[in-house]
Amino acid sequence: MLEFLPKPEVTRCFFDDSVAPHLSAMELRWHPDAPGSAERVWHLPQNVRVHGAAPTQFGIAVTRLGGDAYKVQVLWNHLYLAWNPLSRVQIMTSSLSLILQALGTDMWHLLHQPVTLAA
């Protein structure tokens, strides 16, 4: 698996209102010659694979449910995915952490948020 992805240009931030609750997302422009952003297989949690270039629309919400349990919602272009629950290992070994790293966000930091209690 590729371990580096160059930083994309964020051309727009928006809320994807096609899902509830709305998911904050970004429109991304990857340099066409950037290594790793071209056609490839992206490995997502629970053996989901996406074939294609790096996403041009991307959003993610991570909610900690317990010690090692997370709800993860993702917008990947026009595809919306949700997992509940996932473990840290499932999240960290996916391409999601690679995308976030390119965007300057540390997935490990997101995984250490306080546990969200159900209302």
C-alpha positions in Angstrom: 0.0 0.0 0.0 1.3 3.5 -0.9 2.3 5.4 2.3 2.4 8.9 0.9 0.0 11.2 -0.9 0.8 14.8 -1.7 -1.4 17.6 -0.4 -4.3 18.5 -2.6 -5.8 22.0 -3.2 -9.0 22.5 -1.3 -11.2 24.4 -3.8 -14.4 24.5 -1.8 -15.9 23.4 1.6 -19.5 22.5 1.8 -22.1 20.5 3.7 -23.4 17.4 1.9 -27.1 17.6 2.6 -27.9 14.4 0.8 -27.4 12.5 4.1 -28.7 13.2 7.6 -27.1 14.6 9.6 -25.3 16.8 7.1 -21.7 15.9 6.6 -19.1 18.6 6.1 -17.0 17.9 3.1 -14.4 19.4 0.7 -13.9 19.6 -3.0 -10.3 18.6 -3.8 -8.0 19.1 -6.7 -5.1 16.8 -6.9 -2.1 17.6 -9.1 -2.4 15.4 -12.2 1.2 14.2 -11.9 1.1 13.6 -8.1 2.2 10.2 -7.1 -0.5 8.1 -5.6 -3.5 10.2 -6.7 -4.0 8.5 -10.0 -6.0 5.4 -10.7 -5.5 2.8 -8.0 -7.4 0.7 -5.5 -8.3 2.5 -2.3 -8.8 0.2 0.7 -11.6 1.2 3.1 -12.8 -0.5 6.2 -14.4 -3.9 6.2 -12.9 -4.9 2.9 -14.6 -2.2 0.9 -12.4 -1.2 -2.2 -12.9 1.8 -4.4 -11.2 1.7 -7.8 -10.2 5.1 -9.3 -8.4 8.3 -8.7 -8.1 10.1 -5.4 -11.5 11.6 -4.3 -12.4 15.0 -5.6 -15.2 15.3 -3.0 -14.3 14.0 0.5 -15.8 14.3 3.9 -15.4 12.2 7.1 -17.0 12.2 10.5 -15.6 10.0 13.3 -17.6 9.5 16.5 -16.0 7.5 19.4 -18.6 5.2 20.9 -16.4 3.3 23.4 -12.8 2.4 24.2 -12.1 1.0 20.8 -15.4 1.5 18.9 -16.1 4.2 16.4 -18.8 5.2 14.0 -17.3 6.5 10.7 -19.2 8.3 8.0 -17.5 9.0 4.7 -18.3 10.9 1.5 -16.1 9.7 -1.3 -17.1 11.6 -4.5 -20.8 10.7 -4.8 -20.6 7.6 -2.6 -21.7 7.8 1.0 -20.4 5.1 3.4 -21.1 4.5 7.1 -19.6 1.9 9.5 -20.7 1.2 13.0 -18.7 0.1 14.9 -15.1 0.0 13.7 -11.9 -0.6 15.7 -8.8 1.7 15.6 -6.9 -0.9 13.6 -9.6 -1.1 11.0 -9.6 2.7 10.6 -5.8 3.2 10.7 -5.0 0.5 8.2 -7.5 1.9 5.6 -6.8 4.6 3.0 -8.8 7.0 5.1 -5.8 7.9 7.2 -3.7 8.4 4.1 -6.3 10.9 2.7 -6.5 12.7 6.0 -2.7 12.9 6.3 -2.5 14.5 2.9 -5.1 17.1 4.1 -3.0 17.8 7.2 -5.2 16.0 9.7 -3.9 13.4 12.1 -6.3 10.4 12.2 -4.7 9.3 15.5 -5.9 12.6 17.0 -9.4 12.0 15.8 -9.5 8.5 17.4 -8.6 9.9 20.8 -11.7 12.1 21.2 -14.0 11.6 24.2 -16.6 8.9 24.1 -19.9 10.2 22.8 -22.8 9.0 25.1 -26.1 8.2 23.4 -29.0 10.4 24.4 
